[in-house]
Amino acid sequence: MNSDIKAVLQKPITGSVLTVASGVFFFFTCILLPLVGRAGTSAPHAGKNQLGFLAAVSLTFLLAALATWSKLVRRLEDKSPLPFWSLGLCAASVALFILQVTGLLAV
């Protein structure tokens, strides 16, 4: 890994900012849940709703994965705690993605 990138990833503020950003985007994703629910799937623009929701879930997962990676890189150096919050956001994003792709959110 490039030493400049590693130096940026090891800063505590980097992981914290990415975790907060992923939390905000997860909140935004939860706000978009009605778009892919029962009412959203019967709308004439249901396909666009699904693409927008999948984009929001993907962005949430990307930010949570970057936060987890940043905190795990830092953890190798200073033995900081395991990033449970970031790992939880990754798991929740993956679960929402799977539920949306399988159609289980449109009950």
N, C-alpha and C positions, 0 to 999 in steps of 0.2 A: 504494500500500500504506500502511496506517496506520503512523504513525511508532512507536507503541508496539509493535506486532507486529514491525516491522522491527528495532527495538532488541533485542527478545528473541531473534529469529532470528539476529541477528549475533553473539550471544555464543557463544564457542567451546564452552562447557559444554553449550549446547542441542543442537548438532549431535552432540557426543560422547555425550550421554545417549541421544539418539534412535538413534544407531548401535549402541550397546551393547544397548539394548532390542530393536532389530530383530534383532541377532545372537542374543540369548537366545530370541526367539520363533522364529527360524529353526531353532535347535537343538530347540525344542519341536515344530516342524513335522516335523523329521526323525525325532523319536521317534514321531510319529503315522503315519509312512509304512506300517508294517505293517497299520494299519487299512484301508488302501485297496489293499493287495496281494492276492495270490491267496487267502489265508485270510480276509481281511476282506470280500472281495466275495462269498464263498459263505455268509457269516453271514446269519441272518434280518434283522438290523438293518443291512444294508449301506448303505442309503440314509442313515441317521443318521450312519454312519461317514464317508461321503462329504461330507455337509454340515459335519460337525465339522472335517474336514481342509480343506475349502475355506474355512471361517471362519478357521482358523489361518493358512493361506497368505495370505488377504486381509489379515489383521491384520499379518502380517510385511511384506507389500508396502507397506501404509499407513505403517508406522513407518519403513521404509527410504526411501520416497519423501519423507516429511517430513524425515528426516535429510539426504537429498540436497539438498532444496530449501533447508534451513537453511544447509548448507555452501556451496551455490552463491550464496546471497544474501550470505553473508560474503565469499566469494571475489571478488565484484564490488568490494568496498570495500578489502580488504587484500591481494588477490592471493595468498590462501592456496592450498595445493595442491588439485588436483582430487580429489573424494571417491571414489576407486576402490572402496573397501570398500562404501560405501553403494550405489553404482551396481551393484556385483556382486551385492549382496543383492536389489536390485530385479530384476535379470536372472534370478537363480535363482528368485525367487518367481514371476515371470511364466512361466518354463519349467515349474515344478511345476504351476502352475495350468493351463497348456495341456495338459500330459501327463495331468493328472487329468480334465479335461473331455473329452479325446479317448479316454480309457479305456486309455491306454498304461501306466499304473501298475499295472493289474490283470492283468498278463501271466499 
